Amino acid sequence: MHYNASSTTLILLTLNDIRRENNVHLGLIADCVGITPSAWANIESGQSPLTLEVLGDACRALSVFPSFVMMLAERLSQIFKDRGWYFQHPRLGKEDELLPLVKSYFASTGYESLRSRPQEKVSVLALQGPNFWPIPTIVDYCCEQDFKAWVDSGAPFGAMPQTIGVPIFSLATTANAGTLI
Protein backbone atom coordinates (compact mmCIF):
# COMPACT_ATOMS: atom_id res chain seq x y z
CA MET A 1 0.00 0.00 0.00
CA HIS A 2 1.22 3.49 -0.81
CA TYR A 3 0.55 6.71 1.05
CA ASN A 4 1.09 10.32 -0.05
CA ALA A 5 2.56 13.15 1.93
CA SER A 6 4.30 16.47 1.46
CA SER A 7 7.97 16.85 2.26
CA THR A 8 6.95 19.98 4.20
CA THR A 9 5.06 17.72 6.60
CA LEU A 10 8.35 16.01 7.49
CA ILE A 11 9.96 19.37 8.23
CA LEU A 12 7.00 20.38 10.41
CA LEU A 13 7.08 17.02 12.20
CA THR A 14 10.80 17.48 12.84
CA LEU A 15 10.42 21.04 14.15
CA ASN A 16 7.54 20.00 16.39
CA ASP A 17 9.48 17.05 17.81
CA ILE A 18 12.61 19.12 18.47
CA ARG A 19 10.52 21.83 20.15
CA ARG A 20 8.77 19.35 22.41
CA GLU A 21 11.90 17.33 23.23
CA ASN A 22 13.65 20.50 24.36
CA ASN A 23 10.57 21.85 26.19
CA VAL A 24 10.45 25.01 24.09
CA HIS A 25 7.09 26.75 24.30
CA LEU A 26 5.59 27.61 20.94
CA GLY A 27 5.33 31.22 22.16
CA LEU A 28 9.13 31.47 22.18
CA ILE A 29 9.32 30.34 18.57
CA ALA A 30 6.48 32.68 17.62
CA ASP A 31 8.35 35.58 19.25
CA CYS A 32 11.55 34.77 17.34
CA VAL A 33 9.61 34.44 14.09
CA GLY A 34 7.73 37.70 14.78
CA ILE A 35 4.22 36.24 14.79
CA THR A 36 1.60 35.34 17.38
CA PRO A 37 1.65 31.96 19.14
CA SER A 38 -1.60 31.02 17.36
CA ALA A 39 -0.03 31.89 13.99
CA TRP A 40 2.93 29.63 14.82
CA ALA A 41 0.53 26.87 15.91
CA ASN A 42 -1.14 27.19 12.50
CA ILE A 43 2.22 26.79 10.76
CA GLU A 44 3.24 23.87 12.96
CA SER A 45 -0.07 22.11 12.27
CA GLY A 46 0.19 22.66 8.51
CA GLN A 47 -2.70 25.11 8.29
CA SER A 48 -0.43 27.98 7.19
CA PRO A 49 2.58 27.76 4.88
CA LEU A 50 6.12 27.37 6.19
CA THR A 51 8.43 29.76 4.37
CA LEU A 52 12.20 29.51 4.25
CA GLU A 53 12.49 32.72 6.27
CA VAL A 54 10.17 31.37 8.98
CA LEU A 55 12.07 28.07 9.01
CA GLY A 56 15.32 29.96 9.62
CA ASP A 57 13.82 32.01 12.46
CA ALA A 58 12.23 28.93 14.04
CA CYS A 59 15.54 27.07 13.89
CA ARG A 60 17.28 30.00 15.58
CA ALA A 61 14.68 29.81 18.37
CA LEU A 62 15.40 26.07 18.73
CA SER A 63 19.19 26.64 18.60
CA VAL A 64 19.65 24.37 15.58
CA PHE A 65 20.69 25.00 12.00
CA PRO A 66 18.08 24.67 9.25
CA SER A 67 20.40 22.14 7.62
CA PHE A 68 20.13 19.98 10.75
CA VAL A 69 16.33 20.01 10.53
CA MET A 70 16.52 19.20 6.82
CA MET A 71 18.93 16.31 7.48
CA LEU A 72 16.57 14.81 10.07
CA ALA A 73 13.61 15.25 7.71
CA GLU A 74 15.53 13.55 4.90
CA ARG A 75 16.38 10.60 7.14
CA LEU A 76 12.74 10.39 8.19
CA SER A 77 11.69 10.36 4.54
CA GLN A 78 13.88 7.32 3.90
CA ILE A 79 12.36 5.45 6.84
CA PHE A 80 8.82 6.35 5.78
CA LYS A 81 9.57 5.44 2.14
CA ASP A 82 10.65 1.98 3.30
CA ARG A 83 7.16 1.65 4.78
CA GLY A 84 5.22 2.66 1.67
CA TRP A 85 5.13 6.45 1.85
CA TYR A 86 5.70 8.69 -1.17
CA PHE A 87 6.73 12.33 -0.64
CA GLN A 88 6.02 15.23 -2.95
CA HIS A 89 7.53 18.68 -2.70
CA PRO A 90 4.43 20.84 -3.15
CA ARG A 91 1.95 21.29 -0.36
CA LEU A 92 -0.73 18.66 -0.80
CA GLY A 93 -3.55 19.88 1.40
CA LYS A 94 -6.18 17.20 1.91
CA GLU A 95 -4.17 14.64 -0.08
CA ASP A 96 -1.42 14.66 2.56
CA GLU A 97 -2.13 11.49 4.51
CA LEU A 98 0.73 12.00 6.98
CA LEU A 99 -0.21 15.41 8.39
CA PRO A 100 -3.39 14.22 10.17
CA LEU A 101 -1.41 11.35 11.72
CA VAL A 102 1.30 13.75 12.94
CA LYS A 103 -1.32 16.01 14.53
CA SER A 104 -3.03 13.01 16.10
CA TYR A 105 0.26 11.69 17.51
CA PHE A 106 1.27 14.92 19.24
CA ALA A 107 -2.29 15.43 20.58
CA SER A 108 -2.69 11.87 21.90
CA THR A 109 -2.74 10.98 25.57
CA GLY A 110 -0.25 8.23 24.79
CA TYR A 111 2.28 10.76 23.53
CA GLU A 112 2.06 12.62 26.82
CA SER A 113 2.33 9.35 28.72
CA LEU A 114 5.40 8.30 26.74
CA ARG A 115 7.09 11.65 27.40
CA SER A 116 7.32 10.60 31.04
CA ARG A 117 8.78 7.22 29.99
CA PRO A 118 11.68 8.12 27.68
CA GLN A 119 12.93 4.52 27.63
CA GLU A 120 9.84 3.70 25.54
CA LYS A 121 9.85 6.75 23.25
CA VAL A 122 12.35 7.52 20.51
CA SER A 123 12.60 11.11 19.31
CA VAL A 124 13.37 12.19 15.77
CA LEU A 125 16.59 13.53 17.30
CA ALA A 126 17.85 9.94 17.54
CA LEU A 127 18.40 10.11 13.77
CA GLN A 128 21.28 12.54 14.15
CA GLY A 129 23.66 9.62 14.62
CA PRO A 130 25.51 7.83 11.84
CA ASN A 131 22.65 5.46 11.00
CA PHE A 132 18.86 5.40 10.80
CA TRP A 133 18.38 3.41 13.97
CA PRO A 134 16.51 3.46 16.30
CA ILE A 135 13.28 4.20 14.47
CA PRO A 136 11.44 7.21 15.95
CA THR A 137 8.21 6.38 17.77
CA ILE A 138 6.17 8.64 15.49
CA VAL A 139 7.07 6.44 12.50
CA ASP A 140 5.61 3.37 14.19
CA TYR A 141 2.57 5.45 15.16
CA CYS A 142 1.99 6.51 11.55
CA CYS A 143 2.72 3.11 9.99
CA GLU A 144 1.60 0.41 12.43
CA GLN A 145 -2.13 0.23 13.25
CA ASP A 146 -1.61 -1.78 16.46
CA PHE A 147 1.02 0.68 17.68
CA LYS A 148 -1.20 3.67 16.84
CA ALA A 149 -4.10 2.07 18.74
CA TRP A 150 -1.81 1.48 21.73
CA VAL A 151 -0.66 5.12 21.79
CA ASP A 152 -4.18 6.43 21.24
CA SER A 153 -5.37 4.34 24.20
CA GLY A 154 -2.88 6.12 26.46
CA ALA A 155 0.18 3.89 25.85
CA PRO A 156 -0.47 1.65 28.87
CA PHE A 157 2.71 0.53 30.55
CA GLY A 158 3.83 -2.99 29.66
CA ALA A 159 1.40 -3.44 26.76
CA MET A 160 3.49 -2.04 23.88
CA PRO A 161 2.89 -4.00 20.66
CA GLN A 162 5.82 -5.38 18.67
CA THR A 163 6.91 -3.17 15.77
CA ILE A 164 8.84 -3.86 12.58
CA GLY A 165 12.09 -2.70 14.19
CA VAL A 166 13.72 -3.72 17.44
CA PRO A 167 11.83 -3.28 20.72
CA ILE A 168 12.28 0.39 21.52
CA PHE A 169 12.09 -0.06 25.27
CA SER A 170 15.62 -1.50 25.16
CA LEU A 171 17.18 1.60 23.62
CA ALA A 172 18.78 4.69 25.09
CA THR A 173 16.73 7.51 23.59
CA THR A 174 18.19 10.74 24.85
CA ALA A 175 19.85 12.94 22.25
CA ASN A 176 21.16 16.46 21.93
CA ALA A 177 19.23 19.00 19.89
CA GLY A 178 22.04 19.38 17.36
CA THR A 179 24.56 22.00 16.49
CA LEU A 180 24.07 25.26 18.32
CA ILE A 181 23.87 28.46 16.36
N, C-alpha and C positions, 0 to 999 in steps of 0.2 A: 504494500500500500504506500502511496506517495502523498505527502502533505506539502502545502505551499506556505511560504512565509517571506517576509521582507528582511533583507539584511539589516535594515534599520532596527527591526525588532530585537536582533541580537545585541546591537549596541545599547539599546535601552535596557534590555535585560541585564547586561554587564554593568552599566552605570547604577542601576537600581541595586544590584547585589553588592557592589563595592560600597555604595552609600550605607546600606543596612549593616554590612559586616563591620564597618568602621563607626557605626552609630552616629552618622552625620544626619542631622535633621534636614529635611527638604527645604526648610526656610533658609538655611545657610547657603545652600546651592542657589536658591532663588535670588538671594541677596547678591551673591557673586555674579550671577548672570544678569541682574538688573531687572528682574521681573517679580511678580508676586508669588508667594508659595503655591497658590492655586494654579497659576499659569505654569509653574514648574511641574506640578502634579499632572497637569494635562499633557505636558511633553513626555514625562516619564511613563504615562499610561498609553501613549500613542495617539492621543486625541488631537494634539497639535504637533506640527512638524519640528524635527530636530535639525537645526542648521549647524553648519560647521563652526560658526562663531559661538553659538550656544554650547556646543560640545566642548570647545576649548575652555570656555569660562567654567563649565561644570567640572571639567577635569582639574582645573586649577583649584576649585573649591574642595575637591576630593584628594588633592595633593598627588595626582598621577598625571602622566603625560597622555595626550590623546592617542599616541602610538601604542601605549600599553593597553588601553581600552580596546583599540582596534585589533591588537594581537590576541587578546582574550576572546573577542568576538569571532575572529577567524578560527581559532581553535575550537570554539563551540560549534561553529558551522560544520566543521569536519565531523565532529561527534554526532551532531544531528543528521548530517547527510548519511552517515553509516546506518542510521535508523529510519531512513526513508523520507527525510525532509529535503525539499528543494527550495533554494533561496534566490530571490530576485532582488535586484537593486532598487527599483522604484517602490514607492509606498503602495501597498496593496489594498488598504482599506478592509472591507469585509472579507476579501479573499484570503487575508492573512490568518491562517489557522493557529499560528503559534501565539500571537498577541493575547487572545483571550485566556489561553492556558497560563501564560506568564502572569497576567493580572490575578487569575484565580489562585496561583501558587502563593504569591506574596500576600494575598488577602486571607489565606486559609488559616484555620486554627492550628493545623498541623505544622505549618511553617513556624508559627510563634512557639509552639511546643518544642520543635527541633532546635530553635535558637538557643534554648536553655540546655540542650543536649548535643554539644558540638561534636561528640564522638560519633553521632549518627547523621550528621549533616555535612555535606561537602560543598563549599562555596566555589563559585566560578574562579575565585582567586587561586585555587589549587592548580589551575591550568598554567600558572606562570612558570612552573618548573620545566625541565627539559622534555617531558613527555606529556601525553594527553591522559594521564591517569593520576589520581582517581577521577571517575566521572562525577561531575557536579550533580547534586541531588535534584536540581530543577530539570535536568535532562531526563532522569528516570520518571519524574512527575509528569512531564509532557509526553513521554513515549510508552510508559508502562501503565495500563489501566489499573492493575491491582495495586501498584505503588501509589498512583493518584488517589484511588479510593482510600487507601490507608492514611495518606496525608490529610485528605479532606475530612476523614473521620476523627481528626485530632492527633494522628500519629501516636497511637497508644504504645507505651513502652513495652518492648519485648515481642511485638507482633509484626515487625517489619517484614514485608514479603521479599522473597529473593528477586534480584534484578539480573539483568544480562551480565553485568560486570561482577566484580568481587564484592563480598559483603562490606558495605561501607562502615559498619560499626567497628571494624578492625583497623581503620585508618586514622592516622593523625591528620586533622583537617585544618589546623590553624595555618594562616599564611599572612605575609605582609601585604600591604596594599599596593606595592610596586615602587617604582622609582619616584622619589620626591622631586617636586619642581623647585 
